[in-house]
Amino acid sequence: MDVCFRWNKKNAYSLAALAPLLPGALKVKAPHDGIMIYSFATRQADSVFQEVKKANTESIFIAGGPHPSGAAEETLEHFDYVVVGEGEETLPELIETIASGKDVSRVKGIAYKDNAGKTVFTDKRDPVDLDKYPCFDPNTLMSPLEISRGCPFRCKYCQTPRLFGNKMRHRSVDSIMKFVEYYKDLRFTSSNALAYGSDGIHPRLDKVEKLLSTLHEYGDRNIFFGTFPSEVRPEFVTNESLELITKYCTNTKVSLGAQSGSDRILRSILRGHTVDDVVHSIELCFDHGITPIVDFMVGFPDETEEEQDMSLELIQWICKKGGHVHSHYLTPLPGTPYADIKTSPVSDRYRKVLGKMALEGKVTGSWNETHSSRRS
């Protein structure tokens, strides 16, 4: 029985982590006979469901990733099994169980429908030890180096702590170094790059420096730290942390999450920092010659036009100083406290001002409801 990954550009990072666990698995761009493995986020869910519905193959369909983990019952209307959360241990065991005809109810970390059509969730797995699993298989798919998983914060819109837990886990420097040789430009994934080696609340810059200095000593490599596809939290931006970036890294930009210019909104979404923290972090970036790339959301529940104006004021200040902003409309994601909330409309002024700034090249993103949510 063939085992196939349904590959597309948007799920390449997930598949890169899973491919080494299933040697010989095929990478396909359409349904194929055998075991079909999908990984997808909410914005891809509708198109994936349609593809599976129309598939004319003899397939067992397995889904994993952010959307299936948060919306297992919906996903099981189209798929045979859902891997809930991390897949390193669960997916190979599930496939072996299916192939050998054993009882899938003994596989931890999955959801499926029993003979009566009832959704069954098996026991949860413990979080995986990242050092036991490779970042990617260089002969199959490659991805940025994953240095951490999990997040101690409980931002209501975010799936990360629901998928990977509240306790941060870090890949050791020795494990990371095994994959450095495959890249000229080193990029990383983490919920907060500057939290490397820490509990995610109290920085351990000694651990960050050990990682960066070891990478720097390796040889002729460009190190991009705290920038896409990762970011940093504003309160982790200090003179000391920025000095590490300017000393060891290539990037002259840092991505950080502000999300709102309203302290009430930040408290409501459990963001864990204040507007003053954002302002201070941005000032420090400029002091160190680093351009901040700042993320904002709009459309939070009960968000007023006045609060959107607060975000606009902060956005304009950032851009006037030479920073850049990425703004997007809130997408309610399954498995989060905001899964079923009613988002707020975007004010005409917010649209107009950001539209003008986008034309000037200062702002990117999509802050229109009709382009940002499956619920629109």
Number of C-alpha atoms within 10 A of each C-alpha: 8 12 20 25 23 22 19 16 6 12 16 17 20 21 25 21 21 24 25 20 18 15 11 12 17 17 18 14 11 14 22 21 16 15 21 25 27 25 27 21 19 20 14 14 17 11 11 20 17 11 14 18 12 10 14 11 11 12 21 17 21 25 28 25 22 22 24 29 27 23 17 25 19 13 23 21 13 17 24 15 23 29 26 27 24 20 21 21 18 18 25 14 16 25 19 12 16 14 11 9 9 12 10 18 17 13 22 20 23 28 26 24 17 10 7 6 9 10 14 14 19 16 13 13 16 12 17 15 12 18 16 10 16 22 27 23 18 14 8 15 18 20 19 20 22 22 25 23 25 23 26 15 17 19 20 18 20 22 23 20 20 18 21 18 19 17 16 22 24 22 21 16 18 11 17 18 14 11 18 17 11 10 15 12 13 19 21 20 21 25 24 25 23 28 24 26 24 19 17 24 15 11 18 16 18 14 17 21 18 13 20 20 15 15 21 16 10 12 11 10 17 17 20 21 27 26 21 18 14 21 23 23 24 24 19 22 22 14 13 10 18 22 12 18 24 14 13 20 21 15 16 16 21 24 25 27 20 28 23 28 24 21 16 14 20 18 13 15 20 14 21 16 15 20 20 13 16 23 17 15 23 24 16 18 21 15 12 14 12 20 22 26 23 25 21 22 21 26 22 26 16 14 17 17 17 11 19 23 17 17 22 20 12 20 27 20 13 21 18 11 13 14 22 21 26 20 19 20 23 23 25 23 24 22 21 19 16 20 17 12 13 13 21 17 17 19 15 9 13 16 15 11 13 22 17 12 17 15 10 9 12 20 23 17 16 19 22 16 20 11 12 17 16 15 11 9
